[in-house]
Amino acid sequence: MKTALISVYDKTGLEDLATFLHKQGVQLLSTGGTLKFLRDCGLPALSVADYTEQPEILDGRVKTLHPKIFGGILARRANPADMTTLADAKMAAIDYVIVTLYPFVETMKSASATESDIIEKIDIGGVSLLRAAAKNFRDVAVVAQQSDYEALKSLFDSSLDDNAKLSIRKHLAAKAIAHTSAYDAAITSWLGKDFEPYPDTFSVGFSKLQDLRYGENPHQSAAFYRDPLCSETCVANAKQLHGKELSYNNILDLDAALEIARSFPEIPTVVIVKHNNPCGVACSEDLVEAWNAARACDPTSAYGGITAVNRPVTAALAEKMAEIFLEAIIAPSFEPDALAILEKKKNLRLLDCGGAFTAPNNQKMVRSVIGGALVQDRDMGRLTRDDLKVVSKAQPTEEDLQGLLFAWKIAKFVKSNAIIYTNKNATIGIGAGQMSRIDSTKIAATKAQSPVRGAYMASDAFFPFRDNVDLAADIGIKAIISPGGSIRDEEVLAAADEHGIIMVFTGMRHFRH
């Protein structure tokens, strides 16, 4: 008789699977709550404690950690010595291992969970069972998630040959090990959060949200993964309400747009992004005014762009957005009338990211390179008026400081070398991603659709030469904000004073490569 060891925290779909196994003549072996569940379903399940003649101990911390269990899983069926050992010890060979783990991540993320609660959700026996079964995949089928129940059932298909069934078992084994690896990564993150920020081994445990049609280009395959430990407002946690499937590039642009929008929690803000750079950002108590101003910055690039709004989308705003082609819109919510308007565009992707913008966490940012990965803190740099150092003879007004801080916030999200022209609450011209800062300065002026005279200018890093300031003076820039720190700061400042331009240093740069 075949034997299946079943110990699952999540009982979803279990009755159907266990009933199927029982009808195939499989002996069911189980513990605790799973045993009670199976018996309540009218299935003849055998208790692990009765089988091993060893009761659960330590309040259930030890249930399945017994030689009769692990011997039955790890015995190689083609090895006579292994099978003799089982027979001499009256151990049953265990052919199927169905285990779902304690909800460690869910408990860790619960605001009410104590350290003791979290520790008790570190699964020991379950992980050990999965690893043992995966190791012996040639003889044992292992299932770690409810989504693989159907794959387990397929092993009973008489039309499949031995090689096909071996392939299924090997695939299930790989998925089980991936599952325990992600589980261990979450535990590692929790245990180590107060110690080394960059441990010798950096573990990640992302879970797949969806396969994507392709990557950056059609000849590249791709998938979208989610960090199960992340609970903040983000694209990975958003709910798609309408439209085509998200593409790789959509997700990158939505992430960039959302990060900018959430930088202005105090005022309604509209952001339009194209190719991972903002092409328009504006703040206003009137969302329609904010949209009009954001779009006016670069109406050509806004076509086919990605939009983020940090307030619920109203019907009035939806009407304006519907006037042009957009790839996607992400917002905390959509009013019913707004949704009805936007859903008329069949392919427009609409994402609800939640009712409120949660505070960003200083999580580690991971970026792959060939053969490795770069890991760094998230750029959480924030400035207030008190952080600014006025270095020019010309002094800023309160309104000037407000405009400069607005420009500085946008500079953080523009690919370096970044130059941004703004008024007090809207972008006017954006120069992004140039190899030379003077080229970015020229491009920002060229792209400006409204007068630049009297505008504010932000640079994500220091000016290497005074030519940027001279050009700023030629087009009528009123004030400049930059990190400072160049060996030519005196030369740059002299140019500002010569032209009567206000210059403010931040002491902080915002490279975005």
N, C-alpha and C positions, 0 to 999 in steps of 0.2 A: 504493500500500500504506500502511495506517495504521501508525504507530509508537508503541510504548509504552516509555517510559524507566522502568526499575525499579531502585531502589536502596534496599533495606530492611535494617535492622538485625535486626528480628524477622521470622523466616522463617515464622512460623505462618500456615498457610493459603495460602502463596504458590504451592506447586506446583499446587493446584487452580485458582487464579486465572490463573497463567501458562499452564497447559494450555488453559484456556478461551479466553484471548486468542489463543493460537497457532492453535487450531481455527477462530477467526474470521478468520484470515488476517492477524493483526497481527504486525509485526516487533518482536522483543524486543531492546531495547538496554539494556546493563547494565554494572556495574562490580564489581571486587573479589570479595568473598565472595558477593555476590548472583549475579554472573556464573557463578562456579563451581557454586553451588547449582543454577541453572537448567540448566546443561550436565549436571550429575550426574543431573538428572531426565530427561535425554534430549531437552531442548528446544534448538532452534537459536538461541541468543542471540548477538548481536553485541556485541563489546567496545567500550565508549565510547572507549578509547584508540585502537583501530584505526579507529573512525569519525572521530575528530577528528584522527588522526595526531599526537596529543600524549600521551605517556605520563604516568601519574600521577607527581607530584613531591612533594617534602617529606614523605616517608614516608606518602603518601596524603592529606595535608592538602588537596591540590588534585587533584581527579579530574574533576569535571563543570563546573568554572568555565571555560567556553569558548564563543566566539561561535556555533559550530555547534550547541551544545546550547541556549543561551538564545535564539538567533535562531529555532531550530525551535519553541521553546515560545511565544515572544512574537509571532511573526508573525501578523498579522490576515489571516485567510483571504479576507475580502471586500475587502482593500486590495491593488489590483494592484501597487503599488510594493513592498509587503512581499513578495509572492509572487515578484516579479521578482528581488528581492534574494536570496531563497532559491535560486532557480533558477540565477542567475549564480554563486553561491558553492557550488553543488552541496550545499546543505543540505537535509536532510529535515525536513518538518513533523512535529513531535512532538505526537501527539494525546492521549496518556494519560501522566500522571506519577504513578507509585506510589512513594512515599517514606515510610519511617518513620525517625525521627531517632535519633541516638545516645542511649543512656540516661543523660542528664546527671543527672537527679534521683536515680536509683538509685545511681549512682556517688558523688554528693555525700553521700548518706546512709550509705554504706558506711564502717564504722569503720576499715577497712584502707586506704582510698583516700588517696593523697597529693594535694597540690595539683596536681602534674603530671598525675596520673591524671584528675582532675576537669576540668582545662583541655582535655585531649585529647578529652573527651566533649562539648565545646561544638561542636555541628554547625554548619558554615558552608554547605557546598554544598547539603545537604538542605533547610535553611531557605530558601535562595535559590531552589531549584527549586520548592518549594511556593508561595512568594510569586509567582513568575513565572507559574506555571500558574494560580494563583487569579486573578491580574490578567487573564489572557486566557481566562476561563471560558467566553466565548461560543464558543470554538473548541477548548478543551482541558479534559479532565476530570482532576481532581486527587484523589488519595486519600492521606490522611496517617495513617490508622489501619486496622488489619485489619478492624475492625467495619464499614467502608464498602466492603468488596470486593463485596458483593452489590449495592450501589447502582451500582457501576461496571458490573457485569454487565448490569444492567437497561437500560443505554444501548443494548444490542444487541437489545432487544425491538422487533421490527418493528411491533408494535401501537401503540407510542408515537409521537405526532406530534412535530414539531420543538420546539414550545413546551414540551411535557412534558419532553423531553430537556434543553432549556435550563434549565428549572427545577431538574432534578437536578444539572446541572453547577454552577449557581449555589449550590445548597445545599452541595455538596461543597467549593466554593471557600470559602464562609463557615466551614465546619468546619475546613478546612486553616489558614485565617488565625487562627481561635480557638486552634488547636493550637499554632501557632508563637508566638502571643501568650503563652500559658501557659508555653511553653518559655522564652521570653525573660524572663518574670517570675521564673522560678526562677533563671535566671542572674543577673539583676539583684539578687535577694535575696542570693545567695551572694557576688557581687563587692562589694556595698555593705554587708555586715553589720558591717564594722569602721569604717564612716564615718558618714554622716548617719543618725540614727535616724528622721528624718522628711524624706525627700528631696522635691524639688520635684514629682516624679511618683511616686505610690504605686501600685505594680503588684501585682495579685493574679492568681493563676493556678489557681483552683479547678477541679477536674474533677467532673463530675456522677456521683454515686453512684446516684441513683434519682429518678424522678418520684414525687411524693407525690399521694395522692388529692385533697387540697386543703390550703390553708394554715390559718391560725388559725380560719377559718370556711369553711363549704362553698362559698361563692360566690367564694373566693379560690383561685387556682391556686398551686402551689408545687413546688419541687424541693429535694433535699438534695445539697449539694456538699462535696467533701473537699479539704483542703489537702494536696497530694502531698508537701510538705516536712515535714509533721508526722509524727513517728514515736512520739510518746508515747501513753500509754493514754488513749483518748478514745472517744466514741460513734462518731465517724466511722471509727475503726479497729477497732471491735468487730465481732464476727461474730454475726448473729442465728441462734439455734439452733431457735427455735420461735415459733409464734404469728402473728397477723395482721401485715400490713405496718405499719411504723411511720408514725405521723402526724407532722405538723409540731409539734404541741404535745407529743407523746411525746418527740421529740428534744430539745426545749428542756428538758423536765423531767428527762430522763435525764442531760443535760449538767450540770444544777444538782445533781442527786443525786450523781453521780459525783465532782464537784469537792469536795463536802463529805466524802464517804467517804474520798477520798485524802488529806484533811487530817489523818487519824489513822493514820499508817502503823505506829505502835508498838502498836496495840491493835485487836482486832476491833471493827468498827463497823457499825451498821445505820442507814440513812437512809431516811426516807419523805418524799417531796416531793409537793406538790399545787399546781398553778398557779405553778410556778417558785419556790415558797417551801417551806422545810422545815416539815413539820407534826409531825416527831418525829425525834430523833437520840439514839442511846445507844451507849455503849461498854461492852464486857464481854468477859472471856476466854471466856465462854459465849455463843455467838451467839444461842441461843434466849432467854437472859435479855436480851440487847441488843435483840432484836426485840420482846419483851414490853414493855420499857421505852419503846422508840421509839413503839410503837403506843399505849401508855397515855397519851402526851402529848396526843394528839388523835385518839381512835379514830374519831370521825365523819369527819374529813377523811382519815384513812388509807384509808377505803373508796374504791376507784377511784384510788389513788395510784400513784406510781412509786417503786420501791425500789432502792437501791444497797447493796451489801455489799462490804467491802474484803477479804474472805477467801472461799475456796471455799464454795459453798452446800452444806450437809450435808443428809442426809435428814431429820434432826430439825428443822432450820430450815425445810426445804421443807414439812413437815407443818403447821407453824404458819402459814406464809405462805398455804398453800392454804385456810385457814379463811375467808379474806375475798377479796373481789374486788379484784384488782390489775390495772393496765394493763400493767406491764412490770417486769422485774427485770434488773438488770445487775450482774455480779460477775466476778471474775477467772476463775472456772470453776464448774462444777456437778458434784458427785459423781454417778456413774451412777444411784444410787438416788434422789437428789434430782431429777434430770432426769426420771426415770420418773414421779415423783409430780406434778411440775409440768406435764408434758406432757399430763396428763389434762385440763387446762384448755385447750381447743382454741384460744382466742383470746389467751391470755396470752403476751406477747412476752418471750422469754428471750434475753439478750445476753451473750456471753462476751467480755470486754474484754481477755483475756490473762492469763497466769500470774502477772504481777507488776505492781504499780503503779509505772510509771516516774516519775522526778522531773519535775515540771511545768517546761516551758520558758517563758522570759519572752518569748513571742511577742507581736506586736502584735494588739490586739483592734480589729476593725472593726465599726462600727455605722452603718447607713445612715440618712440623713435625706433629705427630699425635696430633690433637686438636689445631693446631696453625701454625704459620709461623715465620721464622726468616727473618729479613730485614736488609740489610747492603749496604753501598756504594760499588760500583764496585772497585776492586783492580786496581787503576790507578797509583800505585807507579812506578816511573821511576827514574833511576839513570844515572848520567853522570860521567865522570872521576873526576870532581871536588867534587862529593859527596863521593868518596871513601877515606878511611883512611888506609894508609899503617901502620901496627902495628909491622911488623917483621923487623929484622935487614937486611935481604935480600930485595933489592929494585927491583920493577918491571920495565921492559922496556915498551916502548909505545906499542909494540906488545903484551906483557903480559897483559897490561891493557885492550887491545882490546879483547883478549881471555877470560879474566875474566868477562868482561861485557857481552860477548856473553853467557857464561855459566850461568851467573846470570839471564839473560832474560829467558832462558829455565827452570831454577829452579822454576820460578814463576808458571809454568804450569804443574808441575809434582806433583802427589799426595804425601803429606807428610807421613812419613819422606822421603825427597827427597835428593838424591845425584846424581850429574851429572858430568861426565868427558867429556871434549871437547878439540879440538885443537882450533885454532884461529877462525874458522868459521864453525865447524861441530861437532856434538855430537859423542862421542866414546863409552861411556857406560852410562846407565841410571838405577839407583836403585830407585824404586818407591813404595810408600804405605806400608812401613814396620813399625811395631810397635817399632822397635829399630833402631836408626840411624846407629849403627855399622853394622847392617844387610844390610841396604841400601848401605852402603859403600862397603861391600863385594860383594853384588849382582851386583852393577855397574861394578866392576872390572871383575867379572865372565862373564858378558854378553858382555864385550868389545871384538870386533872382530879384532881390530887392536891394536898395542902397546900403552900402557897407559903411558909409561915413557916419561916424558917431558910434560904431559898434564896438563890442568887446571881443578880444582875441585870446584864445587859450592854446598853449602848446604843451604837449604831454611830457616833453623833456626840455632841457635847457637849449638856448640858442647858441650854436657854435660860432656864429659871426653876427655882426650887426646888420647884415643885409636884410634879414627878416624884419627887423624893426624899421629900416628905411623904407621897405616896401609897404609895411603897415601904415607908415606915415603918408605915403603917396596915395593910398586908397582911403585915408581918413579915419583910421582906427583910433578910438578914444583911449582905451586902456588895455593892457596886456597882463595876463596871468601865466606864469610858468614856474618851474621848480627852482630855477637858478642853479648855481653850482658849476658853471663853466669857467675855464681859466680866462675867458674873455668877458666875464660878467661886467667888469668895469667899462669895457668898450661898448657892450650892449646897453648898459645903463646910461652911458654918455649919449648914445644915440637917442634913447628915449627922452632924456632931458633936453636934448637939442631940438627935438620935435614937439616937446610939450606933452608927451604921452605919459599917462599914468602907468607905472609898472609895479606889479606885486609879485613877490616870490612866495612859493608854497613850501619849499624845502622837501617836497615829495614829488616823485615822478610816477607816471602811469604808463609805462611801456605795455603794449599789447601786441605780441608777435603772432 
